[in-house]
């Protein structure tokens, strides 16, 4: 019973946190080492080694 209540509380809190984050501005973030930003796919892609 307590475990079920804790799970329900955790799910309710995670949903409210996600809603609270909406409306914020975008932030820049670097791609991981060995990757680059691919503007066409809007994702980080692996760099080709030559």
N, C-alpha and C positions, 0 to 999 in steps of 0.2 A: 504494500500500500504506500509506504513512504517512498520507495524507489519510484513508483509511478508518479507520485506528486512531484518529486524532484525532477524527473524527466520532463513532465509537463511544464514546470517552471522554467527549466533550461530552454525548452523550445519557444516558450512565450517571450523570454528575454532576448533570445537571438533574433527573433522576428522584429522586436521593437528596436533593437540596435540597428538592424538593416534599414528600417524605415527612418530612423533618426539620422542616418548618414546620407540619405537622398537630399539633393539640393546643394550639396557642397561642390566647390569648383574642382576641376581636374588638376592632378599634379603630375609633374614629369617624373619619370623613373628610367634609369639606365637599363639596357639589356645586360645580361650576364656576360662575363668574359668569354670570348670565342663566338659571340653572336653579334648581330647587327639589327637595326630597326628596318623592317621591310614595310615601306609605306603602302604598297599595294595590298598586302594581306593584313596590315595593321597588327603585326606580331613581331616578336624577335625571331630571327632565323639564324641557323648555324652558318658560320663563315666557312667558305671553301678554302681549304689549305692547298697551297701549290708547292 
